[in-house]
């Protein structure tokens, strides 16, 4: 989607929907894991929550690719298994927010 703001700047944003599956393929067979019952008793929700909390504490800066990513706000509802927040990402000199 492309829009023009009041200041006549070109504004682009993208809305994405994602499906996450954890699949183990071995000997021609495919096993799909439930996200709360990964191997070694791991839960993808907990892994993702820890990852986003780490990004909230210290942003990642890739000097070679000249980009950054950080989480400025995160809300976790463990009962409903919902994580919402704002992820800031951008190239050097360009900033964008992913909500």
C-alpha positions as CSV (number, residue, x, y, z in Angstrom):
1,X,0.0,0.0,0.0
2,X,1.3,3.4,-0.8
3,X,-0.1,6.7,0.6
4,X,0.8,10.3,0.4
5,X,0.9,12.2,3.7
6,X,-0.2,15.8,4.1
7,X,3.4,16.9,3.7
8,X,3.4,15.2,0.2
9,X,5.9,12.6,1.3
10,X,5.5,9.1,-0.1
11,X,4.6,6.8,2.8
12,X,4.7,3.0,2.4
13,X,3.6,0.4,4.8
14,X,3.2,-3.3,4.6
15,X,0.8,-5.6,6.6
16,X,1.9,-9.1,6.9
17,X,0.3,-12.2,8.3
18,X,2.5,-15.1,9.4
19,X,2.0,-18.7,10.3
20,X,4.6,-20.5,12.4
21,X,5.1,-24.2,12.3
22,X,7.9,-26.3,13.7
23,X,8.6,-29.3,11.5
24,X,11.1,-32.1,11.9
25,X,11.9,-34.0,8.7
26,X,13.7,-37.3,9.1
27,X,13.9,-40.4,6.8
28,X,11.3,-39.0,4.5
29,X,8.8,-38.5,7.3
30,X,7.5,-35.1,8.5
31,X,6.5,-34.4,12.1
32,X,4.7,-31.2,13.0
33,X,5.1,-30.1,16.6
34,X,2.6,-28.2,18.7
35,X,4.0,-24.8,19.5
36,X,3.7,-25.3,23.2
37,X,5.3,-28.8,23.1
38,X,8.5,-28.5,21.2
39,X,11.4,-31.0,21.7
40,X,13.1,-30.7,25.1
41,X,9.9,-29.5,26.7
42,X,10.3,-26.0,25.1
43,X,7.4,-23.6,24.4
44,X,7.8,-21.3,21.4
45,X,5.7,-18.6,23.2
46,X,8.4,-18.5,26.0
47,X,11.2,-18.5,23.4
48,X,9.6,-15.6,21.5
49,X,8.8,-13.7,24.7
50,X,12.5,-14.0,25.9
51,X,13.8,-12.9,22.5
52,X,11.5,-9.8,22.4
53,X,12.4,-8.9,26.0
54,X,16.1,-9.1,25.1
55,X,15.5,-6.8,22.2
56,X,13.7,-4.4,24.6
57,X,16.7,-4.3,26.9
58,X,19.4,-3.9,24.2
59,X,18.8,-3.2,20.5
60,X,20.6,-5.1,17.8
61,X,22.9,-3.0,15.6
62,X,24.4,-4.6,12.5
63,X,27.2,-2.2,11.4
64,X,28.0,-4.3,8.3
65,X,24.5,-4.2,6.9
66,X,23.8,-0.8,8.5
67,X,20.5,-1.6,10.1
68,X,19.0,-1.8,13.6
69,X,16.1,-3.5,15.4
70,X,14.8,-3.0,18.8
71,X,11.5,-3.4,20.8
72,X,10.2,-0.3,22.5
73,X,7.1,-1.6,24.0
74,X,5.9,-5.2,24.7
75,X,2.7,-6.5,26.3
76,X,2.4,-10.2,27.2
77,X,-0.8,-12.1,28.1
78,X,0.3,-15.6,29.0
79,X,-3.2,-16.8,29.7
80,X,-4.4,-15.9,26.1
81,X,-0.9,-16.6,24.7
82,X,-0.8,-13.1,23.0
83,X,2.3,-10.9,22.6
84,X,1.8,-7.4,21.2
85,X,4.2,-4.5,20.9
86,X,6.1,-2.1,18.8
87,X,9.3,-3.2,17.0
88,X,11.4,-0.4,15.6
89,X,13.6,-1.4,12.6
90,X,15.5,0.6,10.1
91,X,18.5,1.2,8.0
92,X,20.9,3.9,9.0
93,X,19.2,7.2,8.4
94,X,15.7,5.5,7.8
95,X,13.4,4.5,10.7
96,X,10.2,2.5,10.6
97,X,7.9,1.0,13.2
98,X,6.4,-2.5,13.0
99,X,3.4,-2.8,15.2
